[in-house]
Amino acid sequence: VADIFEISDRKFRAMRARYVPDATPDPYDVLGVDPHSDTAEIKSAYRDLVRETHPDRMIARGVPEEAVRLASDRMVEINAAWEEIQAERAA
């Protein structure tokens, strides 16, 4: 489908993640960075997201339990994105 509509793999993956429930999102979109960024910049973005999203920090803010569960799910997504980028760049 991406070839037919001449959509880049990255954009196709982002669209697929938005509309297909079990699709894996693009790790660069998850971290909010450009794929051409250097590893240090990506690591900084990862750490910033962890700092603001960590469930323990949410609990300390006194947010509702549902928000803490959402933060936990988001942390899984953030960590998976960082691990995928690390593996990609190590290869």
Backbone hydrogen bonds in HBPLUS format (Angstrom, degrees):
<---DONOR---> <-ACCEPTOR-->    atom                        ^
c    i                          cat <-CA-CA->   ^        H-A-AA   ^      H-
h    n   atom  resd res      DA  || num        DHA   H-A  angle D-A-AA Bond
n    s   type  num  typ     dist DA aas  dist angle  dist       angle   num
A0005-PHE N   A0001-VAL O   3.12 MM   4  6.38 162.9  2.15 156.0 158.8     1
A0006-GLU N   A0002-ALA O   2.88 MM   4  5.67 102.0  2.50 132.3 150.2     2
A0007-ILE N   A0002-ALA O   2.81 MM   5  4.84 164.7  1.83 143.3 148.0     3
A0006-GLU N   A0003-ASP O   3.17 MM   3  4.76 154.2  2.24  94.8 102.3     4
A0012-PHE N   A0008-SER O   2.91 MM   4  6.11 161.7  1.94 156.4 162.3     5
A0013-ARG N   A0009-ASP O   2.88 MM   4  6.01 159.4  1.92 148.3 153.9     6
A0014-ALA N   A0010-ARG O   3.06 MM   4  6.29 152.8  2.13 142.9 150.1     7
A0015-MET N   A0011-LYS O   2.95 MM   4  6.22 161.6  1.98 150.6 155.1     8
A0016-ARG N   A0012-PHE O   2.82 MM   4  6.00 162.1  1.85 152.9 158.6     9
A0017-ALA N   A0013-ARG O   2.92 MM   4  6.04 156.6  1.98 144.5 150.7    10
A0018-ARG N   A0014-ALA O   3.11 MM   4  6.31 141.7  2.27 139.1 149.0    11
A0018-ARG N   A0015-MET O   3.14 MM   3  5.10 123.7  2.47  92.6 107.0    12
A0019-TYR N   A0015-MET O   3.20 MM   4  6.49 143.6  2.34 147.1 155.4    13
A0020-VAL N   A0016-ARG O   2.77 MM   4  5.51 150.1  1.86 157.9 162.4    14
A0023-ALA N   A0020-VAL O   3.13 MM   3  5.45 169.6  2.14 121.7 123.5    15
A0029-ASP N   A0026-ASP O   3.11 MM   3  5.36 123.5  2.44 103.3 117.0    16
A0030-VAL N   A0026-ASP O   3.08 MM   4  6.41 156.1  2.14 153.3 160.5    17
A0031-LEU N   A0027-PRO O   3.13 MM   4  6.36 156.2  2.19 143.7 148.7    18
A0032-GLY N   A0028-TYR O   2.87 MM   4  5.86 115.0  2.30 130.2 147.2    19
A0033-VAL N   A0028-TYR O   2.96 MM   5  5.28 158.6  2.00 151.6 154.7    20
A0037-SER N   A0034-ASP O   2.99 MM   3  5.41 167.8  2.01 120.1 122.8    21
A0041-GLU N   A0038-ASP O   3.12 MM   3  5.51 121.3  2.48 106.2 119.5    22
A0042-ILE N   A0038-ASP O   3.15 MM   4  6.49 157.8  2.20 153.1 159.8    23
A0043-LYS N   A0039-THR O   2.85 MM   4  6.02 159.1  1.89 152.5 158.4    24
A0044-SER N   A0040-ALA O   2.99 MM   4  6.17 150.0  2.09 141.4 149.2    25
A0045-ALA N   A0041-GLU O   3.04 MM   4  6.33 156.2  2.10 144.8 150.6    26
A0046-TYR N   A0042-ILE O   2.88 MM   4  6.15 157.0  1.93 149.5 156.3    27
A0047-ARG N   A0043-LYS O   2.92 MM   4  6.17 163.7  1.94 149.4 153.2    28
A0048-ASP N   A0044-SER O   2.95 MM   4  6.18 157.2  2.01 148.5 154.8    29
A0049-LEU N   A0045-ALA O   2.99 MM   4  6.24 160.7  2.03 150.4 155.0    30
A0050-VAL N   A0046-TYR O   2.94 MM   4  6.22 159.0  1.98 153.5 159.8    31
A0051-ARG N   A0047-ARG O   2.88 MM   4  6.04 160.9  1.91 149.1 154.5    32
A0052-GLU N   A0048-ASP O   3.05 MM   4  6.32 154.7  2.11 148.3 154.1    33
A0053-THR N   A0049-LEU O   2.89 MM   4  5.83 136.9  2.08 144.8 156.2    34
A0054-HIS N   A0050-VAL O   2.93 MM   4  5.42 141.5  2.09 148.8 150.5    35
A0057-ARG N   A0054-HIS O   3.01 MM   3  5.40 124.2  2.33 107.9 121.6    36
A0058-MET N   A0054-HIS O   3.10 MM   4  6.50 149.3  2.20 147.6 157.1    37
A0059-ILE N   A0055-PRO O   2.89 MM   4  6.19 155.6  1.95 151.8 157.8    38
A0060-ALA N   A0056-ASP O   3.01 MM   4  6.26 156.2  2.06 142.8 149.1    39
A0061-ARG N   A0057-ARG O   3.03 MM   4  6.32 136.8  2.23 138.7 149.9    40
A0061-ARG N   A0058-MET O   3.13 MM   3  5.07 126.9  2.43  92.4 106.4    41
A0063-VAL N   A0058-MET O   3.32 MM   5  5.90 174.3  2.33 156.1 154.6    42
A0062-GLY N   A0059-ILE O   2.92 MM   3  5.07 145.3  2.04 101.9 113.1    43
A0067-ALA N   A0064-PRO O   3.03 MM   3  5.41 123.4  2.36 106.0 119.5    44
A0068-VAL N   A0064-PRO O   3.21 MM   4  6.64 147.4  2.32 146.4 156.0    45
A0069-ARG N   A0065-GLU O   2.99 MM   4  6.37 152.1  2.07 149.3 156.7    46
A0070-LEU N   A0066-GLU O   2.99 MM   4  6.30 155.9  2.05 147.2 153.6    47
A0071-ALA N   A0067-ALA O   2.89 MM   4  6.10 151.1  1.97 142.3 150.5    48
A0072-SER N   A0068-VAL O   2.92 MM   4  6.19 148.2  2.02 144.0 152.6    49
A0073-ASP N   A0069-ARG O   3.01 MM   4  6.34 158.0  2.06 149.1 154.3    50
A0074-ARG N   A0070-LEU O   2.90 MM   4  6.14 155.5  1.96 146.4 153.7    51
A0075-MET N   A0071-ALA O   2.86 MM   4  6.07 148.3  1.96 144.3 152.9    52
A0076-VAL N   A0072-SER O   3.12 MM   4  6.45 151.3  2.21 145.8 152.5    53
A0077-GLU N   A0073-ASP O   3.19 MM   4  6.52 156.6  2.25 145.4 151.1    54
A0078-ILE N   A0074-ARG O   2.86 MM   4  6.15 156.8  1.91 151.5 158.1    55
A0079-ASN N   A0075-MET O   2.86 MM   4  5.99 169.2  1.87 153.6 156.4    56
A0080-ALA N   A0076-VAL O   2.98 MM   4  6.09 158.1  2.03 145.7 152.1    57
A0081-ALA N   A0077-GLU O   3.02 MM   4  6.17 154.5  2.08 143.5 150.4    58
A0082-TRP N   A0078-ILE O   3.01 MM   4  6.29 162.5  2.04 151.8 156.0    59
A0083-GLU N   A0079-ASN O   2.95 MM   4  6.14 162.6  1.98 150.4 155.3    60
A0084-GLU N   A0080-ALA O   2.94 MM   4  6.10 154.7  2.01 145.8 152.6    61
A0085-ILE N   A0081-ALA O   2.99 MM   4  6.23 159.2  2.03 151.4 156.6    62
A0086-GLN N   A0082-TRP O   2.92 MM   4  6.14 162.7  1.95 151.3 156.3    63
A0087-ALA N   A0083-GLU O   2.97 MM   4  6.14 163.8  2.00 148.2 152.4    64
A0088-GLU N   A0084-GLU O   2.96 MM   4  6.10 156.5  2.01 144.9 151.7    65
A0089-ARG N   A0085-ILE O   2.95 MM   4  6.13 157.9  2.00 152.3 157.5    66
A0090-ALA N   A0086-GLN O   2.95 MM   4  6.06 137.7  2.13 144.8 156.3    67
